Amino acid sequence: MGANRRMLRLGAFLIAPGYHVASWRHPTAHADGGTDFAHYRDLVRTAERGKFDMVFLSDGLGIRTPYRDEEELSRWGRFAQFEPLSLLSALAVSTDRIGLAATASTSYNEPFHLARQFASLDFLSGGRAGWNVVTSVTDAEARNFNRDTQLDHETRYHRAREFMDVVTGLWDSWEDDAFLYDKESGRFFDPAKLHILHHKGEHFSVRGPLNVARPPQGYPVLVQAGASPDGQDFAAQWAEVVFTANQRLDQSQAFYRGMKEQVAAHGRDAEQIKIMPGVFPVIGRTRAEAEDKYAVLQELVDPVVGLGLLTQLLGDVDISGYPLDGPLPELPATEGCTSRQQLVWDKARREGLTIKELYRSVSGGRGHRIIIGTPGDVADELEEWFTAGGADGFNVMPPVLPDGLDDFVDLVIPELQRRQLFRTEYEGGTLRENLGLDRPAHRAASSAPAGH
């Protein structure tokens, strides 16, 4: 492959039994995989064998599933799972090259905690850490942190921006070569290369310094998935990887162009952000086999769960009083995920779906592109979106694990490699190197040292 040839970037989105809402009920799924380390270890090793750029763990700070009582909750699956930073720290010693990215909230953490945890993960993994920055969008999470309801959308993002200023400032507490470990002189570090933050803002007061050295990557790779105007502006300022949900190529192209333009407007190099739409592939040796696989999963969707999932995607708007065989009603504004609400609403109107048809439709991809077909069919669609300016890569969401990931690695990856769209070997040792992202310079290294 030519050294300068543009290559697909791939992330593996790992929810223990699989991405489909009914995956835990599938005969081959690990229903208890959320607390089975060996299961995750095997999945990440499979993704590494396939030369994926990273694995990605989503997370919420509580059970975000909407439910009226324990009986209803018992119909759901997939919410008993490890805390992701703990899990990735364990996986770091079981893998060598693949990136390890996890979700962590700016709404219910302190900057110092997350700065230290992600810096530690970056060291433990040899420079392979990534942080998916979220603001948390559910009242269920708020109720675990001394609140009855979540903060409003604007306040969440205002806090998040200051949070990022603090975290990156803490990562820059020490210059890269600050630590001398000079036993002879008794100097542990060079005091001229320590930069104490002294941050005082609206939401945070943090002195610093961080009690971890500067991470191997400078900063762990920053990932973001907000698609609202606030989310996009936040991503344009901070993100290096953007996960997004688009159903159609023209939507993806418009988002791609707009995001790159916003990045440039923030004074950043548009090539230093990789846009990776989610894709939900159901793979068979024939299209009929793939369709049969999908049909099996769809038949396992519990109506209670389907309606609850739709409620969640609509920003916790209660639609339980409306007939399942009728259309989706007009929706009020939500403080939840506004972009996902709009995406699902548009799908319902565009395809003329009833509420029941809509919840069955979103049970698989939950707003992401569903591709059902042969390895060649899947590769065709990924190639089209990639070459037509709709994506830099994809966040792959296997329907059932481990089978869905095995199918992608064993069947689709070789086809992408044959087309010279995807690597055959890792380019570097860090996540940044493999994604083609620059290592951030220390913001104060060339200026006068901060006060002590």
N, C-alpha and C positions, 0 to 999 in steps of 0.2 A: 504494500500500500504506500502511496506517496506520502512523504512526511507532512505535507501541508494540506492533505485532503481532509475536508470537513467530515467529522465522524459523529454518529449518533451518540447521545448520552443516555444511559439507562439507569433508572432506579427500580428497586424491587420493594413494593409496598407490602409489608408483612403484618397482617392481622392473623393471629395464630391458626385458626381453622380455615381462613380464606376471606376474600373480600365480600363475597355474596352474603346477604343478610341471613340466608338459611344454610350457609356452608357447614356449620357445626353439626347439622343433621345428616349430612351426606355420608354414605357408608364408608368412604375412604378417609374422611377427615379426622383429625385429632381434636375431638371435642374439648379435651382437657389441655390442649396445647399451650394455652396462655400461661400456665405455670409449670411447663415442662422444658427445662433448659436444653435437654438433648434435642428436642424438636426444633427449637430455634437455632441451635448450633448447626444442625444438619441443613436447615433452610439456608442459612447464611453461607455455609460452605458450598452449597449448590449454586447460589448466586455468584459466589466468587469463581467457581469453576466456569460459569458462563461469562466472566469478565465484566459483570455489572459494575457501574461506577460506585453505586452505594446501595445499601439496604436502608429502608426508612420505616421507623416505628411511629405511628400516630399515637396520641394519648389525650386523655381528659382527666381532670382532677375530680373524679367522682363518676357515678353511673349517670351518664347523660341521656340515657334512654327515657323517653316520656312514658310514664305508667301511672295508672290510677291506684293500683294495689299490688300486693306481693304476688297474687295469682297471675296477674297480667305480666309482671316482670319475669316470672318463671318461664314464660314462653320465649323469652329472648335468650340469646347466647352471646359469647364473645366479649363479655365485659370483665371477666376475671383474668387479669393479666399482670405481668411484672411491671414495676416502675421502670421506664425505659432506660434511664441513665445507668441504673444498676445493672440491667441486662446487657447493655452495650459494653460496659466495662468488663463483664465476664466474657462476652463474645470477642473482645479485642485480643485476648490471648489465644483464641481458637481460630483466628484468621490472620492473614498476612497483608493483603493489598486492598480489599474492598472497603469503601467508605462506610461509616457508621453514623447515621443521622437519626435524631430523635426530636420529638415535639416537646417544648417546654413553654409555659405560659408567663407572659409579662404581667398578667393581672394578679396572680396569686403566688408570686415568688418575689424575693428581694434580689436586686442586681448582683450583690456580692456573692450570694449562694450560687447563682447560675454561672457567673464568671468563673468561679473556682471549680465547679463541677465540670464544665465543658473544657476548661484548660486541662484539668486532670485527665479527662477522657482523651484529649488530644495527645497528651504524653503517653498514656497507657497504650494507645493504638499506634504510636509512631507517626502521628500526623494524619489521622483518618476521620476526625470528628466533624460532624455537621449538626447545626441547630436549626430546627424548624421553629421559627418565632411565631407564636400565636398570642392573641389577646383574650382567648376564652369567650365563648358566645352563649353559654347557657346559664339559666338561673339555678339549675341543679348544682353546678360547680360553685356558684356564689354562696349557696347555703352551707357549703362545707368550710367557708372562710368568713364567717361572722356577718354575712349579708343575706337579705331576703331576695334581692334581685341583683342581676349583674349591673355593672356600670354602663352608662349609655355609650353608644358607638364612638362618639367624638372624644369622650373622656378616656376610653380605653386606648385609643390610638395616641392621644396626647401623652398619656403615661408611658406607652410603649416607646415613643420616640425618645423621651428622657431616659428610659430604661436602657436603650441601646447606647446612648451617649455615655452612660455610666459604665456599662459592661465593657465596651471597647476601650474606654479610658482605663479601666482596671487591667485589661489585658496588656495595655501599654505601660503598666507600672514599672516594668523593668525593660531596659534595652536587651537586645538578643544576646549580647556578650557581657551583660552586667555581672554575672557570677564568676568570680575568679577562683574560688576554692583554694586559695594560696596558703598552704599550711606553713610555709616558711615565714611569710610576712605577717600571718595572722589575719589577712584580709579575706573575708568570705565573699564580698562583692565590692564593686567600684561604686562609691557613693555618688559620683557624678552621673551614673547611669540609672539612678533610681528617680522616678517621677511620681510624686504623691499627688493624687487626684484633687483632693480638696473640693469635691462637688457639693454645691448647695443649690437645690432647685425647688420647683413647686411640689414634686412628689417625693424626692429623695435627698437625703443628706448623707454623703458617703466620703469619708476621708481617704481611705486606702492606706498603704498600697495593698495589692493582692498578694496573699502569701503562697503564690505559685509563680514560677518563672513564666516568661512570655511563651505562649504555646508554640509548638513546632511549626504550625502553619501561620504563625503571626496571630490570626484569628481563625477559629474553626469556621468552616464554610457556612455562610448564613443563607437559610432557606426561608421562603415565605409563600403563603398560599392565599392571601386575601385578594379578592377580585373586585371589591367595592372601590369607589373612588379613593377613599382613605387608604384602603389596603394596597391599591396600585401605587399611590404616591409613596407610601411607606416602603414598598418593595423597590421602587425606583431609587430611593435614597440608600437603602441598606442591603437588599437581597443580592445574592450571587446565583441562586437557583430559585426559580419561581415554579411552583406546582399550580396547575390551573385545571379547570373542568370546562371542556368545550365539546359540543355535540357534532358540529359541522366544521368543515375545513375553512369556510369563509369566516366563521366566528373566530377560529383559531388564528387565521391570518390577521384579522383586524386587531385581536388582542396582542399578537406578537409585534406588529408594527407600532401600536400605541405604547406598549411597554418599553420597547427599545427607544422610542422618542422621549418618553418620560425619563428614562435613565440618562440619556444625553442631556436633557434639560437640567438635571442635577449635577452636570459637569463630570459625569462618569463615562467610561468607555462602554458602549453598548455591547461589545463583544465579551465584556466581563460579567454578563448575566446570561444564564442558560434557562430557557423557557421550556418546561417539560409538562405537557398536558397528561392527565391521567388516561390510561387505556385499560380496558377490561377485556382480555382476550380469552375466548373459549375455543380451544384448538382440537381439531379432529383430523384423522387421516383423510376423511372426506368431509364435505360440508354437511352432509346428512348426519354423520357421526357427531360433528360439533353441535349441530342443532339439537340432537338427542341429548347430549350432555347438558345443554342449557335448559332444556325442557324438564329434565330430572330435578334440577335445582329450583326451577320456578314452581314445580308442584309441591316443594317442601316449604314454601313461604306460608307461614301461619298468618291468617287474616288480621289477627290482633297485632302481630309484629309489623306486617305491611303497612297498616294504617298508622301505627306508632312511628315508623320510619318516615312516612310521608309528613306527619306532623312535625317531626324533628327537622326535616329538610326545609319545611316552610317557616322555620323560625319559631317553633312551638305555638303556632296559631292553631287553635282548637277547631277541627272540622268534623268532630265526632257526631254532630247533630245533623249532618247533611247525608242524603241517600248515597250509598256506595255506587249505585248505577247512574247517578246524576253527575253533572259537570262540577269542576272545582269552582267554588264561589270567588267573588272578588275578595282580595286579601288586604288586611290592614298592614300598616308599616310594622316592621319588627326591629327589635334591638339585637336580634340574633344575626345569623349570616345572611345579609341582604342580597348578596350576589347569588347565592345558591337558591334562595327563595325565588328570585327572578328567573333563574335558569329553569327551575321546575315548572313555574307558572307558564313560561313561554312554551315549554314542551307540551304541556297539557292543551294549550290553546292551538298550537301548530298542528298537533296530531289528533285533535278532537277527542281526547281521552276522558272517560269517566274517572271518578275517584278510584274505583277498584282497578281499572286498567292502568291508571297512573302509578298506584303503589306497586303493582306487579312489575311495571316497566322500570321503576327506579330501584327495585330490590337488588338488582345486579350491580350496575355501574354507579348508582346514586348520583346521576348527573354527568358521569364520565362517559366517554365514547366506548360503546360495546362493539367488539369485532368478533363475529362468529364464523369460523371457517377453517380452512387448511393452513398449514404453516406459510404457504405461498400467499394466501389471501391476507393473512396478518401482516406479512412482510410488505405486500403491495401497499396496504393502507399506511403503514408507518413510513414507508419510502415516499409516498405521495405527500403526506403532511410535512415531512422533513425537507424535501426538495422544493416544495411550493411555498416555503416561507411561513409555515404554520407552527414550527416547533424546532428546537435544538435537540430534542430527545423526548423521552417518555417516562412517566412513572407507571410501571407495569403493576397491575392489580390482579393477581391470579385469583380466579373464582373460588377454588378449593386448594388447600395446601395439605400435603406437599405436591399433589399431582399436577396442579396448574403451573407451578414453577418448574417442575421437571419437564413438562411439555414445552414450555417456552425455551428453556436452556437447551434441551436436546433436539428440538425441531425448528424453532424460529431463529435462534442465534446463529446456527450454521448457515441458514439461508441469508441472513443479513451480512454475515461475513463473506459469503460467496459473492454478494453484490457489492462488496467493498464499502459497506455502510457502517461497519462496526469492527472494533479492534479484535485482533487475535491474541494480543498480549497487552498487559498493562503498560502504560507509558512511563509511569513513575511510582514512587512509593507513598505519596500522600494523595489525599482526595483532591486537593487543589491541582496537583500536577496532572492527575488523570482527567479532570474536568477541563483542563486548559485555563485555569484561573491564576492570576498573579497573586503572589504572596504580598499582603499589605505591608507597606513600610511603617516603621514606628513613627507615630505622629510628632514626637518631640525629640527624636534622636539627633537631629541636626540643629536644634535650637538650644538656648540656654537652659540648664537644668532647672526643674521646678524647685520651689522652696521646700525646706525640710522642717 
